[in-house]
Structure formats: C-alpha cells, structure tokens
C-alpha cells in the first residue's frame, strides 16, 4: 500500500501538467489551482483505495477530472474567462497568438463532451493511450478510435472557423 511519502513523490511531477489540464476545463487559472489542490487532498484521503496494479497517474487524473467537474457544477461562471486573463497565460509558441488560442477554445467548446475530454487529457495532461483508457474507463482500442475522431472533428471545426 502506498504511504504518504510515496504519494507526494508520485504526485509532484504531475502538478504542472495537471494545472494545464484543469485550466483547459475550467478556463480560469485560480479555479484550476484550486482543483489541483483539492485533487491532491482528495487523493491523499483516498490513498487506501489506490490499486497498485493500476497506473498512479491515471488514478490521480481521474480524481482531478472529478474535482474540475465538481467546481464547474458549483460555479458556472468558471466557464467564462476574460480575454486579458487568457493572454497572460499563453505560453510562447511561435506564431500562435491570442486569437488562435481563442479560436481553438471556441472550436473545442463545440465538440462533444467525449471528444473535448479525450483531447484535453491527451494534449494538456499528456496521458498515454493506456492511461487514457484507465481514466475514461474505456478499452484502449476505443481510445485510439475516439482520439482519431476527435482530431478529425476539431480539424473540421477549425476549418469552419476560417471561413
């Protein structure tokens, strides 16, 4: 059984990506930080339920996902973010500017929940196919198929936005 010290060691390298993942759902930096902290505490409280045959990262991202959803339900204003707040949070990424991030956010919002969630987990949390399968409780083959379809759907939305 994992103890508190090993929990902290396993969790520490996940926190930066976890904040990005939570931010992609909540669209608010402060609430994303709150969700990560809440998930860290909830994980510690549920440590006895962790199955050591399962990937720790997948288990913890499931907890984080649930914390984000809980925050969204409790405060619907978390779905809205001021443009200047987004601008301050955008990483330097070549020619990808604020309008591109806004366009991506808008297109992601038009996808089905399954498609947007798998894209967020893959690209913000950088989970592997196996980890995606565990977090989403679906077979790995379904992960590959859903991810492929989600990419196609996002590309189509992005092309529509260009017109």
C-alpha positions in Angstrom: 0.0 0.0 0.0 1.3 3.5 -0.9 2.2 5.7 2.0 2.0 9.5 2.3 5.7 10.0 1.4 5.5 7.9 -1.8 2.2 9.7 -2.7 3.9 13.0 -2.6 6.8 11.7 -4.7 4.5 10.3 -7.3 2.3 13.4 -7.4 5.0 16.1 -7.6 6.0 15.6 -11.2 2.3 15.7 -12.3 1.3 19.0 -10.9 2.5 21.3 -13.7 0.6 19.4 -16.4 -2.3 18.9 -14.1 -2.7 22.6 -13.8 -2.8 23.0 -17.5 -5.3 20.2 -17.8 -7.5 21.7 -15.1 -7.2 25.1 -16.8 -8.3 23.7 -20.1 -11.6 22.5 -18.4 -12.2 25.4 -16.0 -10.8 28.2 -18.1 -9.8 30.1 -15.0 -6.3 29.9 -13.5 -7.3 30.3 -9.9 -10.0 27.7 -10.1 -7.6 25.3 -11.9 -5.1 25.8 -9.0 -8.0 25.1 -6.5 -8.9 22.0 -8.4 -5.4 20.7 -8.4 -5.1 21.3 -4.6 -8.5 19.8 -4.0 -7.5 16.7 -6.1 -4.2 16.4 -4.2 -6.0 16.4 -0.9 -8.8 14.1 -2.1 -6.1 11.7 -3.5 -4.4 11.7 -0.1 -7.8 11.0 1.6 -8.5 8.1 -0.8 -4.9 6.7 -0.8 -6.1 3.4 0.7 -8.3 2.9 -2.3 -5.4 3.1 -4.8 -4.8 -0.2 -6.6 -1.1 -0.6 -7.0 -1.7 -2.6 -10.2 -3.1 0.5 -11.7 -1.1 3.4 -13.0 -0.9 6.1 -10.4 -1.1 8.9 -13.0 -4.3 7.6 -14.4 -5.8 7.2 -11.0 -4.9 10.7 -9.9 -6.1 12.3 -13.2 -9.5 10.6 -12.6 -9.7 12.4 -9.2 -8.6 15.7 -10.8 -11.2 15.4 -13.5 -13.9 14.8 -10.9 -12.7 17.8 -8.9 -12.9 20.0 -12.0 -16.4 18.8 -12.8 -17.4 19.5 -9.2 -16.1 23.1 -9.5 -17.9 23.6 -12.7 -21.1 22.4 -11.2 -20.7 24.6 -8.2 -19.8 27.8 -10.1 -21.0 28.1 -13.7 -19.0 31.3 -14.0 -15.9 29.1 -14.3 -16.9 28.5 -17.9 -16.1 32.2 -18.8 -12.7 33.8 -18.8 -11.7 37.3 -19.6 -9.6 37.6 -22.8 -6.8 39.5 -21.0 -6.5 36.7 -18.4 -6.0 34.2 -21.3 -3.4 36.4 -22.9 -1.3 36.4 -19.8 -1.4 32.7 -19.6 -0.4 31.8 -23.2 2.9 30.1 -23.5 5.3 31.5 -26.1 4.6 29.2 -29.1 5.9 30.8 -32.2 3.3 32.4 -34.3 0.4 31.0 -32.2 -1.2 34.2 -30.9 -4.2 35.1 -28.7 -6.7 35.0 -31.5 -5.5 31.4 -32.3 -6.0 30.3 -28.7 -9.4 31.9 -28.6 -10.3 30.2 -31.8 -9.1 26.8 -30.5 -11.1 27.3 -27.3 -14.2 28.2 -29.2 -13.8 25.2 -31.5 -13.2 22.8 -28.6 -16.4 24.1 -26.9 -18.3 22.9 -30.0 -17.1 19.3 -29.8 -19.0 16.6 -28.0 -18.0 16.1 -24.3 -16.3 12.8 -25.2 -14.2 14.4 -27.9 -13.2 17.5 -26.0 -12.3 15.4 -22.9 -10.1 13.0 -24.7 -8.2 15.8 -26.5 -7.7 17.7 -23.2 -6.4 14.6 -21.5 -4.1 13.7 -24.4 -2.7 17.1 -25.1 -2.9 19.0 -21.8 -2.3 16.1 -19.4 -0.1 14.2 -22.0 -1.6 10.9 -21.0 -0.6 7.7 -22.9 -3.3 5.6 -24.6 -3.2 3.1 -21.7 -3.6 6.0 -19.2 -6.5 7.5 -21.3 -8.2 4.1 -21.2 -7.9 3.9 -17.4 -9.1 7.5 -16.8 -12.0 7.2 -19.2 -12.8 3.6 -18.3 -12.9 2.5 -21.9 -10.8 -0.1 -23.9 -7.6 1.1 -25.4 -8.9 0.4 -28.9 -11.8 2.8 -28.2 -9.3 5.4 -27.0 -7.5 5.3 -30.4 -10.7 5.5 -32.3 -12.2 8.3 -30.2 -9.0 10.3 -30.3 -8.8 9.9 -34.1 -12.4 11.0 -34.5 -11.9 13.9 -32.1 -8.9 15.2 -34.0 -11.0 15.0 -37.2 -13.9 16.8 -35.6 -11.6 19.5 -34.2 -9.9 20.0 -37.6 -13.3 20.4 -39.2 -14.4 23.0 -36.7 -11.2 24.8 -37.2 -11.7 24.9 -40.9 -15.3 26.1 -40.5 -13.9 29.0 -38.3 -11.5 30.0 -41.1 -14.4 30.7 -43.5 
